[in-house]
Amino acid sequence: MARYRSVRDFDWPLLVLMLLLCAVGVLQIYSATHDTGWRDAWWKQLVAVGLGVVLFWVISSIDYHSLLGQVPLMYGISIFTLVVVLVAGKSVFGGRRWIPLFGGFHLQISEFVKIVLVLLVARYLIELKSERPEWRDLLKLGGLIGVPFLLVLKQPDLGTALTFLPALAAGLFLAGMRWQHAAAIVLAAVLVLPVGYYFLKDYQKARLVSFMDPSSDPKGSGYQVIQSKIAIGSGGLWGMGVTRGLQTQLRFLPVPHTDFIFSAFAEEHGFVGVIVVLGLYFLLLMQMIQNAQMAPDRAGMYICMGVAAVFLFHVLVNVGMVVGRMPVAGIPLPLMTSGGSNVLSTFMMLGLVNNVRLRRFVN
């Protein structure tokens, strides 16, 4: 009976939506790379999706309360591995973010740290001694998130470091953080921003400048955004068709299978395709929120909403980036962007959501 219930209660809509987005991603990766040096990217993505489904099932089968009990160990391992990456990781395009594996595959440790931080925020908030977070709680939890944040920032990878914050923000909001505390944090962030600008790398500063005015450096930092807008606009209503996008196929749009895959997709599938894909993301997000509402306890609710916050942040920033409404931050589009580490971490996070759903009737 327990096995039957687990199959019946399994979040099949969640899995189907995930696989549909993965299928669209694989198709677009193939289209964007079929005659380039990255022509094997689509089958590597397929391998990652297959392994992701396995990890989704594994994470779903382990009671999330047991995972919460292992948060200190997982956090310690996360910090250790991030230090190892800084010392001995593979450097690509000036960033030291990956650990080489076999067969040309690389592991980006920071992608998996997001999972640990979602669990850490949930565990910390359910163990609060006060009715709502006080200053000491905010400082302690902020410090716990701040350590991996700074380590990833050192790689340097500002985009991934920023993805550590949505789970924290969502958790504190749901825990009833006082508006005075929230206002003080926002004010402090605004005051620190000008100082933080001077600690950015030159390419990161150039991205901020090009965000304000891409035409100021049309052949440099503003090039990607300009070409991305042209690609999206040229897609029209129905798009140019698979492998027929001019900006994508003529290589005006750099590496269109990674962070700018949405631009390539919009060019080849048009406004209709964009609406379909954004609709799939919306349904997937609503499925996560529904599971949060049905969670058997506050821990499950924090986990589901933490995952939803991270997922939404990825989608909003990536789509905003390619249409010129956000600075270029190197944040992938979940389940579509080419990259095994992001695919695996996304499947694992959504496995946590399914984990909570499977146990919603447990007392």
SETORKOL-83906 format. One record per atom (N, C-alpha, C): x, y, z. Coordinates in steps of 0.02 Angstrom, whole numbers, padded with zeros to 5 digits, always signed. Layout:
N
XYZ ...
END
This chain:
363
+00042-00060+00000 +00000+00000+00000 +00043+00063+00000 +00098+00062+00040 +00142+00120+00044 +00174+00134-00024 +00194+00079-00058 +00224+00087-00124 +00173+00115-00173 +00111+00090-00170 +00059+00115-00215 +00047+00189-00204 +00045+00208-00139 +00032+00278-00124 +00089+00322-00148 +00151+00297-00143 +00207+00337-00165 +00205+00349-00240 +00183+00298-00278 +00176+00306-00350 +00118+00353-00366 +00063+00344-00330 +00004+00386-00342 +00017+00459-00323 +00054+00470-00269 +00067+00538-00244 +00126+00572-00278 +00164+00535-00317 +00221+00562-00353 +00197+00621-00396 +00236+00674-00397 +00215+00734-00433 +00232+00726-00508 +00189+00689-00542 +00199+00677-00613 +00196+00740-00656 +00149+00786-00642 +00149+00849-00681 +00215+00886-00676 +00246+00887-00616 +00310+00920-00606 +00363+00889-00651 +00366+00822-00651 +00416+00787-00691 +00404+00797-00766 +00341+00794-00787 +00325+00803-00858 +00344+00873-00882 +00329+00925-00842 +00347+00993-00860 +00423+01001-00864 +00459+00970-00818 +00532+00972-00819 +00559+00941-00884 +00533+00883-00902 +00558+00847-00961 +00539+00884-01025 +00481+00917-01026 +00463+00956-01085 +00512+01014-01096 +00530+01048-01043 +00578+01103-01048 +00647+01076-01068 +00665+01018-01041 +00729+00987-01060 +00729+00969-01135 +00673+00943-01159 +00668+00924-01230 +00677+00986-01275 +00644+01040-01256 +00651+01103-01294 +00723+01126-01292 +00755+01121-01234 +00824+01141-01227 +00871+01100-01270 +00863+01034-01270 +00906+00991-01310 +00898+01006-01384 +00835+01017-01406 +00823+01034-01476 +00858+01099-01494 +00854+01149-01450 +00884+01213-01466 +00960+01210-01463 +00987+01170-01417 +01060+01161-01414 +01085+01128-01478 +01048+01077-01502 +01066+01045-01565 +01065+01096-01622 +01011+01135-01625 +01004+01184-01679 +01060+01235-01679 +01080+01257-01619 +01130+01310-01613 +01201+01286-01623 +01213+01219-01618 +01282+01194-01619 +01295+01141-01671 +01246+01125-01714 +01252+01066-01757 +01310+01071-01807 +01332+01131-01823 +01388+01137-01870 +01445+01178-01839 +01454+01170-01774 +01507+01207-01739 +01551+01158-01700 +01600+01185-01666 +01644+01144-01625 +01610+01116-01563 +01549+01140-01549 +01511+01115-01491 +01457+01067-01512 +01466+01034-01570 +01412+00993-01598 +01393+00933-01554 +01436+00916-01506 +01419+00861-01461 +01384+00885-01397 +01369+00950-01393 +01338+00977-01332 +01269+00949-01320 +01232+00934-01374 +01163+00911-01365 +01160+00842-01333 +01206+00797-01353 +01203+00730-01322 +01230+00731-01251 +01278+00775-01237 +01300+00783-01168 +01243+00808-01124 +01202+00851-01153 +01143+00875-01117 +01094+00818-01104 +01086+00774-01154 +01043+00716-01145 +01068+00671-01089 +01133+00660-01086 +01163+00620-01032 +01148+00652-00965 +01156+00718-00961 +01143+00754-00899 +01070+00748-00878 +01025+00753-00926 +00953+00747-00911 +00938+00676-00885 +00966+00625-00917 +00955+00556-00894 +00980+00546-00824 +01040+00571-00809 +01067+00566-00741 +01026+00608-00693 +01001+00665-00717 +00959+00708-00675 +00895+00673-00653 +00864+00635-00698 +00803+00598-00681 +00818+00547-00626 +00876+00515-00630 +00896+00467-00578 +00904+00502-00511 +00939+00559-00512 +00949+00597-00450 +00883+00625-00423 +00839+00645-00467 +00772+00667-00447 +00737+00613-00407 +00741+00551-00432 +00709+00495-00398 +00743+00480-00331 +00810+00482-00330 +00848+00468-00269 +00831+00519-00215 +00834+00584-00233 +00819+00636-00184 +00747+00631-00160 +00702+00612-00204 +00631+00605-00185 +00622+00549-00134 +00664+00498-00137 +00654+00438-00095 +00682+00445-00025 +00725+00496-00013 +00755+00506+00053 +00713+00558+00091 +00687+00539+00149 +00645+00585+00188 +00682+00651+00199 +00650+00706+00182 +00684+00770+00187 +00702+00789+00258 +00668+00759+00307 +00687+00770+00377 +00756+00741+00391 +00771+00684+00360 +00838+00654+00366 +00891+00699+00335 +00874+00729+00278 +00920+00775+00245 +00932+00837+00288 +00880+00862+00320 +00888+00919+00364 +00935+00903+00422 +00933+00842+00445 +00977+00821+00500 +01050+00819+00480 +01063+00815+00416 +01133+00811+00392 +01158+00879+00366 +01121+00932+00378 +01141+00998+00352 +01210+01020+00375 +01228+01013+00440 +01296+01035+00461 +01351+00999+00422 +01343+00934+00412 +01393+00896+00374 +01396+00919+00301 +01337+00927+00270 +01335+00948+00200 +01363+01019+00192 +01350+01062+00240 +01376+01131+00237 +01452+01130+00242 +01479+01089+00288 +01551+01084+00295 +01584+01058+00232 +01554+01007+00200 +01580+00980+00138 +01578+01033+00082 +01523+01072+00081 +01516+01125+00031 +01572+01176+00036 +01586+01199+00097 +01639+01249+00107 +01707+01220+00087 +01719+01157+00106 +01782+01125+00090 +01792+01119+00014 +01740+01096-00020 +01746+01087-00093 +01753+01154-00130 +01721+01207-00104 +01729+01273-00135 +01801+01298-00127 +01831+01283-00071 +01902+01302-00060 +01946+01262-00108 +01930+01197-00116 +01969+01155-00162 +01965+01182-00233 +01906+01205-00254 +01897+01233-00320 +01942+01294-00329 +01945+01337-00279 +01987+01397-00283 +02060+01379-00289 +02080+01324-00256 +02151+01305-00255 +02170+01264-00316 +02127+01215-00334 +02147+01167-00385 +02096+01159-00441 +02046+01203-00445 +01996+01197-00497 +02022+01216-00566 +01984+01197-00617 +02004+01213-00686 +01984+01284-00703 +02030+01321-00732 +02017+01390-00751 +01995+01394-00824 +01937+01424-00836 +01910+01433-00903 +01887+01506-00910 +01911+01541-00963 +01893+01611-00974 +01906+01654-00912 +01959+01639-00876 +01979+01680-00819 +01943+01662-00754 +01897+01614-00755 +01861+01594-00695 +01881+01524-00673 +01893+01515-00608 +01911+01449-00582 +01850+01421-00546 +01808+01384-00583 +01743+01363-00557 +01729+01289-00563 +01770+01252-00600 +01753+01183-00617 +01805+01133-00592 +01781+01073-00578 +01825+01016-00563 +01819+00967-00621 +01875+00952-00656 +01871+00906-00713 +01853+00835-00691 +01810+00803-00731 +01792+00733-00718 +01820+00691-00775 +01779+00651-00806 +01801+00607-00860 +01760+00622-00923 +01787+00602-00981 +01750+00609-01043 +01734+00681-01062 +01774+00728-01038 +01762+00798-01056 +01709+00832-01013 +01684+00797-00961 +01634+00826-00917 +01669+00864-00859 +01637+00917-00837 +01663+00956-00780 +01606+00968-00730 +01625+00973-00667 +01576+00983-00614 +01584+01053-00585 +01530+01091-00584 +01531+01157-00554 +01500+01151-00484 +01544+01150-00434 +01523+01136-00365 +01472+01187-00340 +01481+01250-00359 +01437+01303-00333 +01363+01291-00350 +01350+01255-00405 +01280+01240-00424 +01247+01196-00371 +01285+01151-00341 +01257+01104-00292 +01254+01135-00222 +01293+01187-00211 +01291+01221-00147 +01222+01253-00136 +01189+01273-00190 +01122+01302-00185 +01074+01255-00149 +01080+01190-00163 +01036+01141-00132 +01047+01139-00057 +01111+01139-00037 +01128+01138+00034 +01102+01200+00069 +01107+01257+00036 +01085+01320+00068 +01009+01323+00075 +00972+01294+00028 +00899+01290+00035 +00882+01250+00098 +00916+01194+00107 +00904+01152+00167 +00928+01187+00230 +00984+01223+00226 +01010+01258+00284 +00961+01312+00308 +00935+01351+00261 +00886+01403+00280 +00825+01373+00312 +00800+01317+00284 +00741+01284+00312 +00754+01259+00382 +00811+01227+00392 +00827+01201+00459 +00835+01257+00510 +00870+01309+00491 +00882+01364+00538 +00816+01396+00559 +00772+01408+00512 +00710+01443+00527 +00662+01402+00569 +00661+01336+00560 +00615+01296+00601 +00642+01287+00672 +00707+01303+00682 +00736+01296+00749 +00739+01362+00786 +00709+01414+00758 +00709+01479+00791 +00675+01474+00859 +00705+01506+00909 +00675+01506+00976 +00623+01561+00984 +00629+01612+00943 +00581+01667+00945 +00527+01657+00893 +00473+01695+00899 +00416+01688+00854 +00434+01708+00783 +00478+01757+00776 +00501+01780+00710 +00575+01797+00716 +00611+01801+00659 +00683+01813+00661 +00701+01880+00694 +00750+01877+00740 +00776+01938+00771 +00842+01956+00737 +00873+02012+00759 +00935+02033+00728 +00989+01981+00732 +00994+01947+00790 +01046+01896+00797 +01036+01839+00749 +00972+01822+00736 +00958+01769+00688 +00976+01791+00617 +00960+01853+00600 +00976+01879+00534 +01051+01880+00522 +01088+01901+00572 +01161+01906+00566 +01192+01836+00561 +01168+01789+00601 +01197+01722+00600 +01181+01687+00534 +01119+01690+00513 +01099+01658+00450 +01133+01692+00391 +01137+01759+00394 +01172+01795+00341 +01246+01776+00337 +01277+01764+00395 +01346+01743+00396 +01356+01674+00366 +01309+01629+00381 +01313+01561+00354 +01307+01561+00278 +01264+01604+00252 +01257+01611+00179 +01316+01650+00150 +01341+01697+00189 +01394+01741+00165 +01460+01706+00151 +01476+01654+00189 +01540+01618+00179 +01543+01587+00109 +01495+01544+00089 +01497+01517+00021 +01488+01572-00032 +01449+01624-00016 +01439+01679-00063 +01506+01711-00081 +01548+01725-00030 +01612+01757-00042 +01661+01710-00077 +01658+01645-00061 +01702+01597-00094 +01686+01592-00169 +01622+01592-00185 +01603+01589-00256 +01618+01655-00290 +01610+01710-00255 +01626+01776-00282 +01701+01780-00299 +01741+01744-00260 +01813+01744-00271 +01833+01706-00334 +01790+01663-00361 +01809+01619-00417 +01830+01655-00481 +01805+01708-00508 +01746+01746-00485 +01683+01724-00523 +01627+01721-00487 +01563+01702-00518 +01507+01738-00481 +01499+01802-00497 +01449+01843-00464 +01379+01816-00476 +01365+01792-00537 +01298+01768-00554 +01276+01711-00508 +01318+01659-00502 +01300+01602-00459 +01297+01622-00386 +01342+01667-00365 +01340+01690-00296 +01274+01723-00280 +01247+01761-00327 +01183+01796-00316 +01126+01746-00309 +01132+01687-00340 +01077+01638-00335 +01073+01607-00266 +01121+01620-00222 +01118+01596-00153 +01069+01637-00111 +01052+01697-00134 +01013+01744-00093 +00937+01734-00096 +00907+01712-00153 +00834+01707-00154 +00805+01660-00101 +00837+01603-00089 +00811+01557-00038 +00812+01590+00031 +00864+01628+00045 +00869+01665+00109 +00813+01716+00114 +00803+01755+00060 +00752+01807+00061 +00682+01778+00068 +00669+01724+00031 +00603+01692+00035 +00591+01664+00105 +00641+01631+00133 +00634+01602+00200 +00620+01654+00253 +00658+01709+00251 +00648+01762+00301 +00580+01795+00293 +00557+01804+00232 +00491+01833+00221 +00437+01788+00249 +00441+01723+00235 +00391+01676+00260 +00394+01667+00335 +00453+01678+00364 +00461+01671+00437 +00435+01732+00474 +00414+01784+00437 +00385+01842+00469 +00435+01895+00488 +00487+01905+00449 +00537+01956+00464 +00504+02024+00470 +00522+02062+00520 +00494+02128+00532 +00512+02175+00475 +00465+02219+00458 +00477+02264+00403 +00534+02313+00418 +00544+02327+00483 +00600+02371+00501 +00667+02339+00484 +00671+02273+00497 +00732+02237+00481 +00743+02236+00405 +00690+02223+00369 +00695+02220+00295 +00717+02287+00267 +00688+02341+00294 +00705+02408+00270 +00778+02425+00286 +00801+02404+00345 +00871+02417+00363 +00919+02379+00318 +00902+02317+00300 +00944+02277+00256 +00947+02308+00187 +00889+02329+00161 +00887+02360+00095 +00928+02425+00095 +00922+02465+00147 +00959+02527+00152 +01034+02514+00154 +01054+02463+00194 +01125+02446+00199 +01152+02423+00131 +01111+02384+00095 +01132+02360+00029 +01142+02418-00020 +01096+02466-00017 +01101+02524-00061 +01165+02564-00046 +01181+02571+00019 +01241+02609+00038 +01305+02572+00020 +01302+02505+00021 +01362+02466+00008 +01376+02459-00067 +01323+02464-00109 +01331+02453-00181 +01386+02496-00213 +01389+02561-00199 +01443+02600-00230 +01513+02576-00211 +01520+02554-00148 +01585+02528-00125 +01599+02461-00159 +01548+02419-00164 +01556+02353-00195 +01577+02357-00268 +01558+02411-00301 +01574+02419-00372 +01649+02417-00383 +01687+02446-00337 +01760+02450-00345 +01794+02382-00335 +01758+02334-00307 +01786+02267-00297 +01770+02220-00355 +01730+02244-00403 +01712+02203-00460 +01771+02198-00509 +01773+02142-00546 +01822+02135-00599 +01806+02183-00655 +01855+02196-00698 +01846+02244-00753 +01789+02223-00799 +01785+02157-00814 +01731+02135-00859 +01663+02142-00828 +01659+02136-00760 +01595+02144-00726 +01574+02218-00727 +01622+02263-00719 +01607+02334-00724 +01583+02352-00795 +01617+02321-00845 +01598+02335-00914 +01527+02311-00928 +01507+02255-00898 +01438+02230-00907 +01387+02278-00879 +01403+02308-00821 +01356+02356-00792 +01350+02419-00836 +01406+02441-00863 +01406+02500-00906 +01366+02485-00970 +01377+02426-00999 +01342+02408-01061 +01268+02396-01048 +01250+02377-00987 +01179+02370-00970 +01144+02437-00975 +01177+02488-00951 +01147+02555-00953 +01144+02581-01025 +01196+02566-01064 +01199+02591-01133 +01241+02543-01176 +01210+02490-01203 +01247+02441-01243 +01283+02473-01302 +01256+02527-01329 +01286+02559-01388 +01352+02594-01371 +01367+02602-01306 +01430+02635-01287 +01490+02592-01305 +01480+02526-01311 +01534+02480-01330 +01504+02424-01373 +01481+02441-01433 +01443+02393-01473 +01484+02333-01496 +01549+02339-01498 +01591+02282-01520 +01625+02248-01461 +01611+02271-01401 +01641+02242-01341 +01589+02216-01293 +01583+02248-01235 +01538+02224-01182 +01465+02228-01202 +01447+02273-01249 +01377+02278-01268 +01358+02233-01326 +01406+02197-01355 +01394+02159-01415 +01341+02104-01406 +01348+02065-01352 +01301+02009-01342 +01229+02033-01335 +01219+02086-01296 +01151+02110-01285 +01121+02138-01350 +01161+02174-01387 +01137+02202-01451 +01117+02146-01499 +01160+02096-01506 +01145+02040-01551 +01087+01999-01525 +01081+01994-01459 +01025+01957-01429 +00959+01990-01446 +00956+02057-01440 +00894+02093-01456 +00876+02086-01530 +00927+02088-01573 +00915+02080-01645 +00886+02010-01659 +00916+01959-01626 +00892+01891-01636 +00820+01883-01614 +00804+01909-01555 +00735+01902-01529 +00686+01939-01575 +00704+01999-01596 +00660+02037-01639 +00649+02005-01707 +00701+01973-01733 +00696+01943-01800 +00654+01879-01800 +00638+01853-01741 +00598+01792-01738 +00526+01802-01759 +00501+01863-01752 +00432+01877-01773 +00381+01836-01734 +00326+01820-01767 +00273+01783-01734 +00287+01708-01728 +00310+01678-01783 +00318+01605-01784 +00391+01583-01784 +00437+01628-01794 +00507+01610-01794 +00532+01588-01862 +00597+01580-01868 +00628+01561-01932 +00635+01486-01942 +00624+01448-01890 +00629+01376-01896 +00694+01349-01868 +00694+01285-01850 +00752+01252-01821 +00811+01255-01870 +00869+01274-01845 +00932+01281-01883 +00928+01336-01937 +00879+01381-01934 +00872+01432-01986 +00878+01504-01959 +00891+01512-01895 +00897+01579-01868 +00962+01612-01892 +00956+01671-01922 +01014+01703-01952 +01066+01724-01901 +01045+01758-01848 +01092+01780-01797 +01126+01721-01764 +01087+01667-01753 +01114+01608-01720 +01160+01569-01766 +01136+01553-01827 +01174+01510-01872 +01235+01545-01903 +01232+01611-01911 +01288+01648-01939 +01337+01671-01885 +01325+01649-01822 +01370+01660-01766 +01377+01733-01745 +01327+01774-01761 +01327+01842-01734 +01311+01840-01659 +01272+01790-01639 +01255+01781-01568 +01305+01731-01538 +01351+01755-01494 +01403+01711-01468 +01375+01655-01423 +01405+01596-01427 +01387+01537-01388 +01312+01535-01372 +01269+01528-01422 +01196+01533-01412 +01166+01472-01377 +01206+01422-01359 +01179+01364-01324 +01188+01369-01249 +01220+01424-01226 +01230+01431-01153 +01184+01485-01125 +01211+01538-01098 +01169+01587-01063 +01120+01624-01109 +01135+01627-01174 +01091+01663-01221 +01049+01615-01263 +01034+01556-01235 +00994+01507-01273 +00923+01533-01285 +00898+01574-01239 +00830+01601-01248 +00826+01646-01309 +00879+01683-01323 +00881+01726-01382 +00878+01684-01446 +00919+01630-01447 +00919+01586-01506 +00852+01552-01514 +00821+01532-01459 +00755+01499-01463 +00703+01548-01489 +00705+01610-01465 +00656+01661-01487 +00663+01675-01562 +00725+01675-01586 +00735+01688-01657 +00707+01632-01700 +00716+01570-01678 +00696+01513-01720 +00625+01490-01708 +00594+01511-01652 +00526+01489-01637 +00477+01546-01626 +00501+01607-01627 +00458+01665-01627 +00421+01678-01563 +00375+01726-01567 +00336+01747-01509 +00294+01690-01482 +00266+01649-01526 +00224+01593-01505 +00265+01544-01463 +00325+01527-01487 +00369+01482-01451 +00388+01509-01383 +00402+01574-01380 +00421+01606-01317 +00364+01601-01267 +00303+01614-01289 +00245+01611-01244 +00235+01540-01218 +00246+01490-01261 +00239+01420-01240 +00290+01403-01186 +00353+01422-01198 +00406+01406-01150 +00396+01443-01084 +00379+01508-01087 +00366+01545-01025 +00305+01516-00989 +00257+01491-01027 +00199+01459-00996 +00219+01395-00959 +00265+01357-00988 +00289+01296-00955 +00325+01315-00890 +00366+01367-00892 +00400+01389-00831 +00350+01412-00778 +00299+01448-00800 +00248+01471-00753 +00212+01412-00720 +00192+01363-00760 +00158+01304-00732 +00203+01266-00684 +00267+01261-00701 +00315+01227-00657 +00321+01263-00590 +00324+01329-00594 +00329+01369-00533 +00266+01362-00490 +00208+01363-00522 +00145+01355-00486 +00140+01286-00453 +00169+01235-00486 +00170+01169-00457 +00212+01167-00393 +00267+01203-00393 +00309+01207-00333 +00271+01242-00276 +00237+01297-00293 +00200+01334-00242 +00143+01292-00214 +00110+01255-00258 +00056+01210-00235 +00083+01159-00186 +00141+01131-00200 +00171+01082-00154 +00191+01115-00088 +00211+01178-00090 +00226+01214-00028 +00163+01223+00014 +00107+01237-00019 +00044+01245+00017 +00020+01180+00049 +00037+01123+00018 +00016+01059+00043 +00068+01025+00088 +00123+01060+00102 +00176+01030+00142 +00151+01011+00211 +00176+00955+00238 +00152+00932+00303 +00177+00973+00362 +00229+01014+00351 +00257+01054+00406 +00292+01115+00378 +00315+01158+00423 +00348+01220+00402 +00413+01205+00365 +00449+01153+00385 +00512+01136+00351 +00499+01122+00278 +00448+01082+00263 +00431+01066+00194 +00411+01128+00155 +00375+01172+00189 +00354+01234+00155 +00415+01278+00139 +00462+01284+00187 +00522+01323+00174 +00563+01294+00117 +00567+01228+00113 +00606+01196+00060 +00575+01210-00008 +00510+01199-00014 +00476+01210-00078 +00481+01282-00101 +00470+01328-00055 +00471+01399-00074 +00543+01423-00086 +00592+01393-00051 +00661+01410-00063 +00682+01389-00133 +00662+01329-00153 +00677+01305-00221 +00641+01349-00272 +00578+01365-00259 +00540+01408-00305 +00572+01476-00313 +00598+01504-00258 +00629+01570-00262 +00693+01568-00304 +00734+01516-00294 +00796+01510-00333 +00779+01500-00407 +00729+01457-00420 +00709+01443-00489 +00683+01506-00524 +00639+01543-00489 +00611+01605-00517 +00666+01656-00530 +00714+01661-00485 +00769+01708-00493 +00808+01692-00557 +00822+01628-00568 +00858+01607-00628 +00821+01629-00691 +00756+01615-00693 +00717+01629-00753 +00712+01704-00765 +00695+01742-00713 +00687+01815-00720 +00751+01849-00742 +00807+01830-00710 +00871+01863-00726 +00894+01843-00796 +00888+01779-00814 +00912+01758-00880 +00871+01790-00936 +00805+01786-00930 +00762+01816-00982 +00771+01892-00982 +00774+01922-00924 +00786+01994-00921 +00853+02014-00951 +00903+01971-00942 +00970+01983-00968 +00970+01985-01045 +00938+01936-01076 +00941+01930-01149 +00899+01983-01184 +00851+02014-01149 +00812+02068-01180 +00836+02136-01158 +00893+02138-01121 +00924+02201-01102 +00893+02235-01042 +00853+02199-01002 +00822+02228-00943 +00859+02210-00879 +00911+02169-00884 +00953+02150-00828 +01025+02150-00852 +01073+02164-00808 +01144+02159-00828 +01161+02086-00845 +01209+02076-00890 +01232+02009-00906 +01268+01981-00846 +01241+01927-00817 +01268+01900-00754 +01288+01827-00759 +01282+01796-00817 +01303+01727-00823 +01260+01678-00784 +01195+01693-00779 +01149+01649-00744 +01110+01607-00795 +01116+01541-00792 +01084+01498-00844 +01008+01495-00838 +00976+01478-00894 +00904+01468-00895 +00892+01395-00875 +00857+01382-00819 +00851+01314-00793 +00822+01265-00844 +00853+01207-00848 +00831+01149-00888 +00841+01159-00964 +00859+01218-00986 +00869+01231-01057 +00941+01246-01074 +00974+01287-01034 +01044+01306-01048 +01089+01244-01048 +01135+01241-01095 +01183+01186-01097 +01229+01190-01037 +01234+01136-01000 +01277+01134-00940 +01253+01081-00893 +01293+01028-00885 +01271+00971-00844 +01261+00988-00771 +01304+01029-00742 +01299+01043-00670 +01234+01078-00653 +01214+01127-00694 +01152+01163-00681 +01092+01117-00690 +01094+01073-00741 +01039+01026-00752 +01032+00979-00692 +01089+00951-00669 +01087+00905-00612 +01063+00938-00549 +01088+00998-00535 +01068+01033-00474 +00994+01052-00476 +00969+01070-00535 +00898+01087-00542 +00854+01026-00531 +00872+00969-00559 +00835+00908-00548 +00836+00889-00474 +00892+00899-00441 +00896+00882-00369 +00853+00928-00327 +00853+00993-00343 +00811+01040-00306 +00737+01024-00316 +00718+01008-00377 +00648+00991-00390 +00632+00922-00360 +00683+00880-00352 +00673+00818-00315 +00655+00831-00243 +00683+00884-00213 +00665+00903-00145 +00591+00923-00141 +00568+00959-00193 +00497+00978-00195 +00453+00916-00198 +00471+00869-00240 +00433+00807-00245 +00437+00767-00180 +00494+00771-00147 +00505+00738-00083 +00453+00761-00032 +00444+00827-00029 +00395+00855+00017 +00324+00832-00001 +00309+00831-00065 +00242+00810-00087 +00227+00738-00067 +00276+00694-00075 +00266+00623-00060 +00250+00611+00014 +00269+00658+00056 +00260+00649+00128 +00208+00696+00158 +00164+00722+00114 +00116+00771+00139 +00061+00741+00183 +00052+00675+00181 +00002+00643+00223 +00032+00610+00285 +00099+00619+00294 +00132+00588+00352 +00123+00632+00413 +00102+00601+00467 +00093+00640+00529 +00159+00648+00565 
END
